[in-house]
Amino acid sequence: MKHLYLVLITILFIQSSYSQSEPILKIGLVADPQYADKPNNGIRHYKESLWKLKQAIDTFNCYQVDFVQNLGDIIDTEWRSFDSIIPLYDNLNPGIENYHLLGNHDFSVDSSELPNLLETLAMPHYYYSYEKKGWRFIVLDATDHSYFSNSLHNYTIKQVNFYFNRIKGKANNHSWNSAIGEKQQNWLKKELERAKFLNQDVIIFSHMPLRPLENPHNLWNDFEIIKIIENSSNVVAYINGHNHKGGYVYKNGTHYITISGMVDSMVSSYAILELFNRRLIVKGYGNQKDIMITPAGANW
């Protein structure tokens, strides 16, 4: 009997060790390919994003990621750029889903084409969520209130000016940034409440960063979205693009991860995010650095 008990304990120990060594989910991350058929501009190699994305997709297939999340700015300019880069995602292995969100450069097209944007990117809405293995993933529309997207979102110029003018003198007071409006904020709060009710941990994807504060690339109303996120105990990470240099900040229980821009330099940049019970690992490729993330006091 004692021998059987020891055998059972050993089996449970092995199973526990295995569960800690194998990720719950593996997620392919791509930020800012900004593909365009045009000459380089400094470190931005627009044409090269085609082979860089092919390489990323080969890597995602090789490591059998569960899904791919794009973090915006698939193109740099012109609608025809979508025709060249979007079909590359068809090369993902069967069963690997692909999700998109909106970035500021995705609006650098003729305004008559904008009504086709969601369909082209196979997006169900400007902002949405999905669930995988007990986790909730929330996809925000960082382009909600902005000058570059307003021909599609169709707010009054007074509403857009409200967000822009109240941060005069701030580092992020640029017309190529934007704000998340009240309607989307209320939706986000409900999504977080629903996730908490279902005992789900949450990762939020968006195009524009929130931290560090006083970053030129941040949302105009970064402080409002930070408050919502950090008042919720189940948000593990906020992951974005837009700032091509990349970055990482841990603050008040949330990990803020900026994925480096693929378009910059002749070397590619993308990542695989591995989710474990008590930690995250960002495995970087090309310009993207590895990030080993432990709870460090976070509420998850």
C-alpha positions, 0 to 999 in steps of 0.5 A: 500500500505504501509503495502504491502511495509513493507511485501515485505521488511520483505520477502527480509530481511528474504531471505537475512538472510537465504542466508547468513546462508546457505553455497553455497557449502560444501566440504569434505576434506581429506589429507594424509591417507597414508594407508598401511598394516604395523605396526605403526611408531611413531604417524603414524597409517597406518592401522587405515586409513581405519576406519578413512576414513570410518568415514569421509565418513559417516560424509560427507554423514550425512552433505550432502557435495556437493563433496569431494576433496582428497589432496594426499598421499592416500597410504603410500607404495605398489600398493595393498594399493590402492585396499583396500582404494579406494573402500571406496569412493564408499560408498559416497551418490549418487551425491557426486563426489570425486576428487583426486590429486597426492602426493609424497607417491602415487608414492611409488609403483613399477614403472611398475604400475605408468602408471595406477595411473591416471586411478586408482584415476579416474583423467582426467589429472595430473592437471585439473579444475572443476566448481561448482555453479559459483566457479572454483576449480583448482587441481594442480600437486605438483609432477610435477618435482621431483625425486620420480615421474620422472619415470612417468613424464619423464623430464630430470634429468637436469630439475629436478636438476634445481629446486632442486639445486637453493634452496640449503640451504633452509628449503624445500631443500628435495628430498621428495618435488618437483616443479611445472614446467613452462608448468603447471604454464602457464596453471594455469595462463590461468585458472585464467584468464578464471575464472576472465573473467567468474567472478568466485572466485577460490580455488586451491587444491594441495598436498604441501604447499606454506606458511609459507615461510621457511617451510620444506614441501613447494614446491621447487618453492613456490615463483613462484607459490605464485607470480602467485596466489597473482597477481590474484585478484580472488583466495580466498584460496590455500588448501593443505596437506603434512604437517601433523600438518596442519596450516593457513596463510593469506597473500596478499588477499589469505587464505593458509590452510593446512589440518592435516594428517589423518594418524597421531595418533589414532584420525582421521583428516578431514574437511568440508569446507563451502563456503559463499558469504563473508566467509569460515568455516573449520569445523574440525574433530579429529585432524583438528582444526576449522577455521573461515575465514572472508575476512579480506581485501581479494579481494572477 
